[in-house]
Amino acid sequence: MTSCLQLKPPDPDADAGRYVLLIEGVDPGDALLRVLGLVSVQQARVTALTFDRRGRRFRAKLELEDLGVQRAEHLSRRLAQLPVVESVSFGWSGGPRTGR
């Protein structure tokens, strides 16, 4: 059973922001590649990545930029459909970038 928890930003009309995705599941050896493959299709910029593998289980934390609310929701739904993924949670970690 796959679950997906979505924590929306205070302003649902916010376009670009930083999102954190927490992903857990079973790792047959290529789970990280499968996850990053979907992230690259969405053309999101990975600003931080943590991947912890214990036995056949994994936990990944990705911080992404250049995603709007709709793209972040879409990406989390797509990740949840991967056979290696058991749960996906995402949340908004701040406002739009500054100083660019």
SULTA-V173028 format. One record per backbone hydrogen bond with DSSP energy under -0.5 kcal/mol. NH is the residue of the N-H (numbers start at 1). CO is the residue of the C=O. E is the energy in kcal/mol with one decimal. If there is no record, write none. Layout:
# SULTA-V173028
NH;CO;E / NH;CO;E
This chain:
# SULTA-V173028
3;86;-2.0 / 5;88;-2.6 / 7;5;-0.5 / 7;90;-2.5 / 8;6;-0.7 / 12;10;-0.7 / 14;11;-2.3 / 17;67;-1.0 / 18;94;-0.7 / 19;64;-2.6 / 20;91;-2.5 / 21;62;-2.8 / 22;89;-3.2 / 23;21;-0.5 / 23;60;-2.8 / 24;87;-2.3 / 25;58;-1.9 / 26;84;-1.9 / 27;56;-3.3 / 28;26;-0.7 / 34;30;-2.1 / 35;31;-2.5 / 36;32;-2.8 / 37;33;-2.0 / 38;34;-1.5 / 39;35;-1.9 / 40;36;-2.4 / 41;37;-1.5 / 42;38;-1.3 / 43;40;-1.2 / 44;39;-1.5 / 45;65;-1.9 / 46;44;-0.6 / 47;45;-0.6 / 47;63;-3.0 / 48;63;-1.3 / 50;61;-2.4 / 52;59;-2.9 / 54;57;-2.4 / 57;54;-2.0 / 58;25;-2.4 / 59;52;-2.1 / 60;23;-3.1 / 61;50;-2.7 / 62;21;-2.5 / 63;48;-2.6 / 64;19;-3.2 / 64;62;-0.5 / 65;45;-2.5 / 67;17;-0.9 / 69;14;-0.9 / 72;68;-2.4 / 73;69;-2.4 / 74;70;-2.4 / 75;71;-2.7 / 76;72;-2.3 / 77;73;-2.1 / 78;74;-2.5 / 79;75;-2.7 / 80;76;-2.1 / 81;77;-0.8 / 81;78;-0.7 / 82;79;-1.5 / 85;82;-1.3 / 86;24;-3.1 / 87;24;-2.0 / 88;3;-2.0 / 89;22;-2.4 / 90;5;-1.8 / 91;20;-1.9 / 93;18;-3.1 / 94;18;-0.5
